[in-house]
Amino acid sequence: MISSDKIPNNVDLHLNKRLQRALEHWQPAYIQWWRDMGPQGFQHFHEIYVRTAISVDAAGWAHFEYVKLPEYRWGIFLADPVVNRTIGFGDFFGQPVWQEVPGEFRNQLRRLIVTQGDTEPASVEQQRWLGHRCPSLYDMRNLFQVNVEEGRHLWAMVYLLHSYFGRDGRDEAEDLLARQSGNQDKPRILEAFNEPIDTWLDFFMFTMFTDRDGKSQLLSLSESSLDPLARTTRFMLTEEAHHMFVGDTGIHRIVERTCQLMKESGFSEDVRRLGGIDLPTIQKHINLWFSLSLDLHGNEISTNAASYFANGLKGRAEEGKWTEHRVIETTYDLDIVENGAVKREAVPMRNAMNEVLRDWYVDDCQSGVTRWNKTLEKYGFSDRLRLPDRKFNRGIGQFASIHTDPDGHMLSDDEWARRKYEWLPSPADKKYLLSIMNQPIYETGKFANYIAPPARGVNRTPINFEYVRTEM
């Protein structure tokens, strides 16, 4: 039976018997999905040192304990309400926020919530075999922390679907467990969440770039006029920060170890013979995951984005920093493709809201790349990592119909086919990465040769802390 003991919550779940029964019906299917599609091989005989949110205050949010993964207490939390909060943008600017879903926006809001919700279990499915290739128990613990929090974010969206969308919402909640990442018949909604994540370099890139897209999307939803959605996503952002930390620091640690191996091999970039990950391979993975994550923001010119903004459903990231919130006459200059050529054009800013959000995202990604480059500089190397041009390797939007190199220079179809593995991971690159990850590191305090230890442990613990316990 669902209770506050099993599902920590601050939504008075016990007072809403209809909602409680609905979630009781959904919970067994979720647990079965977790066992089938969650981390494989580490669910029943291992206790993981994870953070389990039991309330939204600092002490409750940062509660650490050992737990078997299927017994993790997935909670439902809304951030504390903002007193007298009003709608911060769009046509309803300045009016009181909504506590219920307006009928005319029901379909749009459901679509937003379902799309966000679909990404959460997808990433768990993508990553379910990584424990068998982990570079350390510290990293395994971080992987599983990300996984259980993605599961909690799914619970957050399912709570909204059940609470505000009736039978349609219940059907959508069931479908969130029916789709599977990479399944040809029932794939996940967004293509980046159907990409396999077989290596830890891919995992760190995913948590750096794709989870950062998650941050930008959650920031825009946290501005929503539907107050329960805004409060839910504001709390999700506190957990999303850790996912990006895992990616950012994971890549940084690989770059640092690569620098050490480059020094050892006489400043040669060919560190593969020493079992490391060379800089060109790291750059290829940046190119791949950054471009896939750019696609997640949608078309550069979008009437849907304009409608979401006008109706107060989805704002800009950090909307309060903008000076004009109705955005009726403002225009935005962006690149478009016309007759196979790229040109600059001014469009109504409401129609360019996806690109406005993408601007924020690119700037946030660049800060991470800048940190990695400081490590290269510290070790005395002139090499620099970088983000590719926005037009590179795009599958959605204005640039899906053209090919460019990472500098944005146009390429013919033939030239792209011939040269794409100069810039994107090749089958040979994946084969090499799997070869150095086939021997997982399960010894406390030890790390794989291709990655440096972290600067500090989790929750002020030492690096050689027992993050994973095996039950014998």
Summary of the structure (lengths in Angstrom):
residues: 472
radius of gyration: 22.6
end to end distance: 29.4
largest distance: 68.2
contacts: 1541
relative contact order: 0.13
helix: 54%
strand: 8%
